[in-house]
Amino acid sequence: MVSIALLKTYMEEKRVFAYAGKILRVNLTTGKVSTEPLSKESAKNYIGGIGLGISLLMDNSKPGADAFDPSNPLIFVTGPLSGTMGPTAGNGYAVVSKSPATGGVGEAKAHGFFGPDLKRAGYDAVIITGKAEKLSYLWIDDDKVQVMNAEQMRGKSPYETDMAIREELGDYYIRVSAIGEAGEKLCRFAAIINDEFRAIGRTGMGAVMGSKNLKAVAVRGTKDVNVADLGGFRDFIKMIHERMKGPATAKYRTLGTPENVLVLNSLSALATRNFTNATFEGAKKVSGEYLNEHYIKKIVGCATCGMRCDHIAVVPEGPYQGSTSRLEFECLWAMGPLCGIDRLDAIIEGMRVANEYGMDGISIGVVVAFAMDLYEHGIITKEQTDGIDLRFGNAEALVAVIHKIGKREGWLGNVLAEGVSKAAEIIGKDAEKYACHIKGLELPGYDLRTLKTAALGFSVSFRGACHLRNGAYSHDVKGKVNRFKIEKGRGKLIADEGNMYNIIDSLIVCKFSRGTYFDGWKDLANYYTLATGIPMTVEEMTKDGERIENVARLFNIREGKGTRKYDNVPYKIKNCPVPDEGPAKGACISDEEFQIGLDDYYAVRGWTSDGVPTIEKLKELGLDGLAYIVEKAKPNEGIVPCN
Amino acid sequence: MKDRKFVAADPEKCIGCVVCEYACSMTNEKTFNPTKSRIRALRMGPLNNIAVTCRHCEDPACVAACPKRALSQNEETGMIIVDENLCVGCDWCISACEFGAMMLHPEKRVVFTCNNCKDQPDGPQCVKWCPEEALELVTSDVLAQKSRITAVKKLFGEALKEPKK
């Protein structure tokens, strides 16, 4: 017989803190709602956030099903720290699904106030499948879950939807994550937005939501979130709070990420006019310094955060007077230098409008820059733009085209809402040469011709062109490597940091705060254990990071998008040398060095030369169950000479 | 009530980040749950934020409104004391308080409000944790001083500003 004391110890050991311990399933076609427990094993192996989300995506999706197929699960996930006072991690959530932009893993995170309420309502994840008959929103009121009519909110911005739902339900503290018109109209880079301007921005998660006729998820969570060791946890976060007031986050609290404008410009790494130039003559006028002096009204922050980064810009005068938006470097770059535009008032308005329709602020800029490039090269005509003079540098044209895309208005708006990769296919006539994307996702703000570790890192990212899957740009920008060259050794830098970033996005720690974890892995593992009570070593956590990377890769392979030929860089990066005078003149990426880089990265990852995880690697990570994907993958189907 | 002190938020500094709510529930309830916090922050658009809690008014409407005599005020500190045995959760005090500083506890079903963290040796924990240093434990005198200083600064600031060229 088991003694009561022993049983009690056993129960104690089983007790998991910080997690809600529950997954919610909603089928919008049938209206069926159910819950199931979150296993301790899933928690420990995939943490939460994108890790748990990608694992759930793998297990809950039909191989080969289109991103817009009702069976494609749209997964809202919190992290173990969501709902705690953990600075930045306390306020996050992630959305994971198959991406309509890339056909592979789609994922994005957002902070603010929505995530903690979802956790307090009692859920680690919400798996939404099916398609509602009419436009609806999901109302999660702790244990009570309902599908509500949202037809009256059709065409409303995410913020208007937020307000309308709070009004309808009669509680100001309800938190809402919603799509705008772009998501309803299946723009492939549509975002999901909470708290006015906090976006699940990349990989078109808003379009998946739109395809399900789901306008919003509204949540009210009133339950306690308890951590395993309250005293230890309090001391730990106090330490992080203090560090957040120090130099590690100074950039984000002062000039903010727009500081990058002049830094990158000085390195000939500020991609300009759709990756034609690598420096921008108007850089000063769109710099963080100029922005802060003339436009920033207040700097605010998310729930529980010890720093503050939300630079709220207000246009004081001119045609866009009063336009208000949060503005970060990436979006500023995409709608500014990349479009050859040096007017911050128009960029702020562009950002505001992108938020209003609910679109990825990076992709929208890259899409407009692509259209401008095509216009300047005569590939699209003034007739096709409905009379808009779509030259580089035309600020009014930028704003006008964003409206068109948001509404899918006219030929141009409709084609561009598909994103650059699919738009190029539709347009033909060599348009693909001007489409700056990787795997279908538009490039973020780094000129890959002069930041070559970044080029390799972005190309192997499982969600397509992304600076935040492995932070590869930082080695180049900080001068830790020769940024004009890809050589052996870069693979390890990218893989190591990639594993770390997977964990950061699974804990849903804000990357702006990554510098406050002085002891890196040790801090993160400690943080996890203090909150959850689940023992976690640095080795185990590193392995989790690697496991998440491999499952994402396997998902992409299963969907036919995961092998070597998909790890590539855009045409312009390989074929159009930097024309600007200076140390970067003539820089571009040769296929030879790029292939060396891929070989190096795959070797570090324990993948085949086609970029497929080996059976041994899967066994090592406890992923034997996914071996069928590897066995089915055609060997070397695609070492296609790159463009 | 010479010693009357309360937590006040500076609207210029407060960003509505709700760290105060978490600090409060952690300290007073040993859990993370803003619905059990004695201070609540409000964000109405990115530019308008404020955290609100009990100001221990000189003539507290909540005490006057209580039909069960469950509320009283400490004569020295001004703090509102809730007799949880007498409170029936009728919410009259909640409608009487113009600041939304009186709230119904979600589990106990009796009202609760700020107690200045009277058992904490270093005072109100929301003040300690506020990353913006927007919260302060003040007396009405100090508050008036601060307002005067702000007003004078504004006056002279405007006067000294050079005209735009």
Interface residues (C-beta under 8 A of the other chain):
Chain A: G83 T84 M85 G90 F113 R120 Y172 D195 E196 F197 T222 K223 D224 V225 N226 V227 L230 R234 H241 M244 K245 K297 K298 I299 V300 G301 C302 A303 T304 C305 G306 M307 R308 D310 I312 T324 R326
Chain B: I15 G16 C17 V18 V19 Y22 A23 M26 E29 K30 T31 F32 N33 T35 K36 L42 R43 G45 P46 L47 N49 P106 W129 P131 E132
